Amino acid sequence: FAIAGLAASISCGQEREIPDALKPWTNWVMWDDKHLNCPTPYNNGNGHLCFWPAQMTVNAEQQTGHWEISVQVFAESWVPLPGGGELWPQSVKANGDSIPVVERLGVPCVQLSPGVHRLAGQFQWPEMPQKIAIPKEIGILTLTIDGAAVPIPNWDAEGSVWLKRLRTAEADKDLVAVQVYRVIEDGIPLWLRTEIELTVSGKSREEELGWIVPQGWMVSTVDSPIPVAIDDQGRLKAQVRAGKWTVAIDSFRTSDAKEFQFATDAVPVSKSELIGFKSNPALRVAEIDGLQMVDVSQTTFPEKWRDFPVFQWDTSATFRLVEKMRGMGLQRLEGLHLTRHLWLDEDGSGIIYQDGFSGRMQQIWRLDVDSTQELGAVRIDGEPQLITANPQTQAH
């Protein structure tokens, strides 16, 4: 049991917790753990990041091409290289020494030991190809074609970079436009769902975007098509390139959050955000106080969150989540009551029915009929109502 506990402790990077009596056994216990020194993603305990590439430089000319990149390796790894197929990298060297290139899963790779390696290689082609494959692990690329720098490399959906189909417009400036959308999901724990839309122009680069996580929240998951990092203080940075990118971040807190704000010295990613509130009436009755509600149809708020009340948040200010009632118990609000009258057709082929609903509204309702039924008319307090189609299901 003690040896098993030692292995678990080391695999989690908690060497300080190993008792002195067991430290001599460390190498014996961990002899077959090939990923001991590899960083582990916060959202996947079984995943390992055993190498980390820096910026790649590619110089393409009419007859040849050259590339360089620095890679930090934490455990022996197969590192992918640019090219593939007929465009096979040649004369590949690691720290000045020749190294063999092996095809793995259709991609040229080299096997590297732990440490920092400077990789370089070249291509030979009768004429410059239309495009060249770049490993998906590469976040920043510096491209030069016939001695001229390309400030905005032209990527396709498969991750290849075009060498001849260059942009015809003038090179854009290095700009980043940011839109932040959030939804608070009431519950235990309390969740904060965030989507960041980045519209990027200019060359590939690393951008410090600012604080994205409000005070008191902990990041749970990050889903991003480009490399991003969030530090312990909630600051976001990303390796960006020209295009439009959506980064999804889920945060939570186990303690109740009566006030929402950024730290005093924080500089939020966006000065103004749209934030929705998904209530949980089964847990409590709560509402947002201190923000102005907006007409979501006049905004770019994500379609999947448009059923919730949406507010405009000046991130330099503080707003509150006010609890009106905790649980229901004996004070449970009146529910929805249904009274139904049925009339059977004379030939028995169909039924006409009339439903009467009564009750106190606890949230915004939409009542849809089943797709097998045909809605005739709707009245509220005797007044005829317009029948509309549900934008998600098309039901009436």
Secondary structure as GFF3:
##gff-version 3
##sequence-region A 1 396
A	DSSP	alpha_helix	2	11	.	.	.	ID=ss1
A	DSSP	three_ten_helix	15	17	.	.	.	ID=ss2
A	DSSP	three_ten_helix	23	25	.	.	.	ID=ss3
A	DSSP	alpha_helix	26	29	.	.	.	ID=ss4
A	DSSP	beta_strand	51	60	.	.	.	ID=ss5
A	DSSP	beta_strand	64	73	.	.	.	ID=ss6
A	DSSP	beta_strand	77	80	.	.	.	ID=ss7
A	DSSP	beta_strand	90	94	.	.	.	ID=ss8
A	DSSP	beta_strand	97	98	.	.	.	ID=ss9
A	DSSP	beta_strand	102	104	.	.	.	ID=ss10
A	DSSP	beta_strand	107	112	.	.	.	ID=ss11
A	DSSP	beta_strand	115	124	.	.	.	ID=ss12
A	DSSP	beta_strand	131	133	.	.	.	ID=ss13
A	DSSP	beta_strand	141	145	.	.	.	ID=ss14
A	DSSP	beta_strand	148	150	.	.	.	ID=ss15
A	DSSP	beta_strand	154	155	.	.	.	ID=ss16
A	DSSP	beta_strand	160	162	.	.	.	ID=ss17
A	DSSP	beta_strand	175	185	.	.	.	ID=ss18
A	DSSP	beta_strand	190	201	.	.	.	ID=ss19
A	DSSP	beta_strand	205	211	.	.	.	ID=ss20
A	DSSP	beta_strand	218	223	.	.	.	ID=ss21
A	DSSP	beta_strand	228	230	.	.	.	ID=ss22
A	DSSP	beta_strand	235	240	.	.	.	ID=ss23
A	DSSP	beta_strand	243	253	.	.	.	ID=ss24
A	DSSP	beta_strand	259	260	.	.	.	ID=ss25
A	DSSP	beta_strand	272	278	.	.	.	ID=ss26
A	DSSP	beta_strand	284	289	.	.	.	ID=ss27
A	DSSP	beta_strand	292	293	.	.	.	ID=ss28
A	DSSP	three_ten_helix	296	298	.	.	.	ID=ss29
A	DSSP	three_ten_helix	303	305	.	.	.	ID=ss30
A	DSSP	beta_strand	310	314	.	.	.	ID=ss31
A	DSSP	beta_strand	319	326	.	.	.	ID=ss32
A	DSSP	three_ten_helix	329	331	.	.	.	ID=ss33
A	DSSP	beta_strand	337	344	.	.	.	ID=ss34
A	DSSP	beta_strand	351	358	.	.	.	ID=ss35
A	DSSP	beta_strand	379	380	.	.	.	ID=ss36
A	DSSP	beta_strand	383	384	.	.	.	ID=ss37
###
